[in-house]
Amino acid sequence: AADVYNNRGAVYAELDQFQKAIGDYDEAIRIEPDLSDAYYNRAIAYGDLGDFGKAIEDYTAALRLDASNADAYFNRGYSRYQLGQYKLAASDFGDAIILVPNDVEAYLNRGLAYRNDGQYDLAVVDFDYLLALNPKDAAAYVERGITYDAMALPDWAIEDFTQAISIGPDNPKFHGLRGDAYLNLGQDEKAIQDYAEATRLDPGNLRWNLRWLNQINLGN
């Protein structure tokens, strides 16, 4: 009977009826308190509703019953990340990696968690690993570049943003971020060129547009 409620809850969740889904998962857990899948599924529903605190509680319960659930570690890490619990998030992503050693998303998110926690060197190690796995991973170049920027290494950041641009030349964010790095180096002309390209690719993005106009006005 517990499986019936758990399965119907999953159907409600597919239909974005998360409160109904949670009601069914509640009933499944009432009938069978050790049903790991019900806790896991309820955690996902809570996360979809933005209630990351309750999601963390349920992922923890699910892992207590089944410590081999890599997705539960990953999702709990994501929930903790959303709440600014970066150290705990990094630990969860690490546990997911232990279970699934080449989980690209887990490495990327652990790198982000490390960076937000100020552990820049560890973040760089994770982004390095992603690039060793896939030298064409534009996201890894960008995130490593942002990390280098935070470490006050704009030259290295520019190298990474340039690599990302070579992979995805039509991505305005890549050009804008390189523009920021050039600006940090005092290379205003190159910054203006990148802001102009970012604006051309995404005219509605006020961030790059305003920086472009600001630099032009400062130059006049």
Steps between C-alpha positions, in 0.01 A plus 500: 500500500787739574634452147161594357508837680865551412434432132193724490702772668755472220221548245377812682857630504528447124188717467659768725236435766759493775272541801292201391821308437623582851168382643544164332861469612387581855253214483759262355738584785223459758431150369866406452735726703811339350409563136808690383353588159208682660732726702712560192201584282349726766833680526491570126145637532603727787794620290268575209295714740816681614486353851863391511505456878236227487663355190828462691320323786345249261819440302671433832227251595527332160878469536466358849298220343706468179852645512566390140267760345741733319214718374388563858849625590508719189153642560567562869817679395301712257246582773774598742661710229171687453500579873860624491632196689797471269729280712224245557403519134858429391509201733180360351623545144817321609297205630313489168836490319617209717197302382515622137866592440461684168181692584567820305214694663622405847852625425366823351270567795765408755732747329231769527443417866873518574523836322206646689661380821822679406692176443627612161785251467265205551254650252775526238593134557144393421479716189843366391365148531197583286726643231719190513185295436378732225732772362200651317299564820426872462320516836807368682722763332254773596467390862876459536544843343256654749694328778832637372339844490398459865863403575615828339654313204335687208760383244413137569131586502533658155668185367208289622233737371681505163491119493127509578445752219685277254256219591185715517562825309132596503463496878477861621590408859844377393580831330361703789703313759818545298414868474482517879842333528653740246353789698664365816833510313438855384473391136199718430501474119489121509229516767291730278538258207378208712210696650402611148499139378302385804247777434479410130429137590249589771370857450250465784763427764540827690805375689731491200322785321545743788864399555568553131341846499669591828846413366436691177392807700803474726721485192357819353 
